[in-house]
Amino acid sequence: MTALIWLVFFYMQDSAEPEPKGFVLGVFALGGLFAAGVGVPVVENLFRVSHWIYTDTVSKIMGGILVVGFTLEYLKYAAVRYSIYNSHEFDEPTDGVIYATAAGLGYATVLNINFVVSNGGVDLGAGIIRIAVVALAHAAFSGITGYFLGRAKFESEPIW
């Protein structure tokens, strides 16, 4: 629910030429699908992060950035780059922020659902704060990626 509130908030910021709601919701869903189908399995099953990331400070920093961070951010980037980026609806630089934020919020939704289910529920106080922070953090990080996607498309910047 928190992610949908943030999605509406960020969507309303694009008042000049709003994106089609179906496209934004589609990228939101694609971000969630990438999280459930690729992100969580890669981080938990392939890299088995939960078994080693908390062993020492260096593992926390390097694992958090190079494994978890890179995987999450690449999948949110891919949700936009390989779906809506070449569409006629991606027609201004700010569209990158809107679509990437939607992908990030979709990703965060799946992570939050996974968190609640794997813990057998959450305490309302701490759980709600964590869920809100995760949603906003993913929206913010993805929005930065979307900003650079928009620049890459409309200002002849390299896509990487």
Buried (B, 14 or more C-beta within 10 A) or exposed (E): EBBEEBBEEBBEEBEEEEBEEEBBBBBBBBBBBBBBEBBBEBBBEEBEBEEEBEEEEEBEEEBEEEBBEEBBBBBBBBBBBEBBBEEEBBEBBBBBBBBBBBBBBBBBBBBBBBBBEEEEEBEEEEBEEBBBEBBBEBBEBBBBBBBBBBBBBBEEEEEE
